[in-house]
Amino acid sequence: MTPLSSNDLTEPEPWDPPKPWWLRRTGITAMAAALALVGTGLYFGLRPASTSCGDGVARRGADHECVGLTDGSHDFTFSPDLKTVIGKIATEDHAVTTGSTPWVSVVYLLPMVPSADGTSTADSIRHEIEGAYIAQYLANQRNTNGDAPKIRLLLANPGYDKEQRDYALAQIEAHRARDRIVAVAGLGTSTTNTRDTIDRITGDGLAAFGSVITADGLTPTHGLVRVAPPNSDEAAAAAAFLQSYFKDQPAAKVQLVRDAVQGDLYSGSLADQFTKSYHAQLLPHDMVFDSGEKDVSTNFANQMAGLCQNRPAAVFFAGRGIDLPQFLGPLSQRQCVDQQLIVIAGDDASQVTQSAGRDEVEKALRLGNIRLLYTGLAHPDAWKLAPRVFSPAAIEPFTAGGEYTRQFANEELFDGQAIMGHDGVLAAVVAIRAAVSASTPPDQVTGSSVIQMLTALYGPTAIEGASGLISLDNDGNPMNKAIPIVEFKPNGQVVAVDVSSSTGRPPQAQ
């Protein structure tokens, strides 16, 4: 037998089993990567969604709407409605800031996205911004009312609730110095939210120029002017028109339909002012509804018997245009349908021409022996009905071949929003350039110096707007402003039939 060698007698080395894959270096690396991916997924899956919509714009409020301030880099909506006009504003703003002429900014503020229960349509919002842009463009390109400072136009969406509004106004305040903001125009419609907005803007020392606000309760406010006639003037113009229309019927009654909803300054003041403008003994008991509650049409239907018993010759509708279909439907089925009835409303009735209820209104007018009229803020037919009331130079941008018709060829003017948006910014431009003097050069114009000019815009220095002469009183209201009486016909046509004012005779511009 072969003897064992010394090597054969050494103790064998201990044997270690291989490490599990997850403990090896490559496994640890892979596991770390996998855990990182899982962690990243959990982080992005669980963290709150970003609230930023862009510089100066963020999601706020229960509906997470993008609100705030923009130079045109954000259009506030996913629809194509505003893209074209906001793109034009961004281009003009860039030209202003890269030029050598001193410039200041005007913020155009209004809710940019229609709400389900709002009173503005997508068309009316777009038209108003288009008009604002045309005023900016003409001020810079044609040197309207001087050539300096140039005008940069910023857009602010305040949304519809307090959280959204506070954020948008905070952005205006934060950007005021950097963007040389001296004025805010537009301002939305006549609501308590708008009043709070105006108070904050003017309280911060910025001039405010209302384009379509009409409620009497909004003035007097130091630093605020508006280019639209107040409700007291609209009611007086409506009363003057009805008295002329029924001149052979001196006892013609008018049924007042009043919206009792809370927070709407427009409807409330319109009703109050009409009762002061028409003969009290010819106003039967008010027909009242609340647009903030349900079953509005049912309420109206139940009141038709009383209306027929009163046998009014006309109805004055002191409510929003969005509620007109709910009134006109039952009215068209009243028992006394054999008697023609005139329904006349305030300027907000222009919204019905673009609303989802337009077909209902046309049907009611056809079947119900009804004429629907309203006191408009602006209408192109008015320029032909009363040519001496309007400056040819002022209306030129909106006539054939003018700047508005050239840049927005497929748009309509019948709702008056583009004209009023234009005149709101035009008023701001006039006041801004009037503030330039030997002691206030163009690069030193401030909100305070603009406010100082507001009480000087009357008489010989009145603003020649496309909507008529804007001669301001000491409370910032246009005096005896031209008010077209507009008819919405059963075939959908929207035509002006007369031009009135608070006195019945608007001032001549030429």
LINPEQUI-V475857 format. One record per run of one state. SS is the DSSP state (H for helix, E for strand, - for the rest). FROM is the first residue (numbers start at 1). LEN is the number of residues. If there is no record, write none. Layout:
# LINPEQUI-V475857
ss from len
SS FROM LEN
SS FROM LEN
This chain:
# LINPEQUI-V475857
ss from len
- 1 6
H 7 3
- 10 11
H 21 3
- 24 1
H 25 22
- 47 5
E 52 3
- 55 2
E 57 4
- 61 4
E 65 6
- 71 12
H 83 15
- 98 5
E 103 7
- 110 12
H 122 20
- 142 8
E 150 8
- 158 4
H 162 14
- 176 5
E 181 6
- 187 5
H 192 12
- 204 3
E 207 4
- 211 5
H 216 3
- 219 5
E 224 3
- 227 4
H 231 15
- 246 8
E 254 6
- 260 5
H 265 13
- 278 2
H 280 3
- 283 4
E 287 3
- 290 6
H 296 15
- 311 3
E 314 5
- 319 2
H 321 12
- 333 8
E 341 5
- 346 1
H 347 8
- 355 3
H 358 10
- 368 2
E 370 6
- 376 6
H 382 4
- 386 1
H 387 3
- 390 2
H 392 7
- 399 4
H 403 5
- 408 9
H 417 18
- 435 7
H 442 3
- 445 2
H 447 10
- 457 2
H 459 3
- 462 1
E 463 3
- 466 2
E 468 3
- 471 1
E 472 1
- 473 5
E 478 1
- 479 4
E 483 6
- 489 5
E 494 7
- 501 10
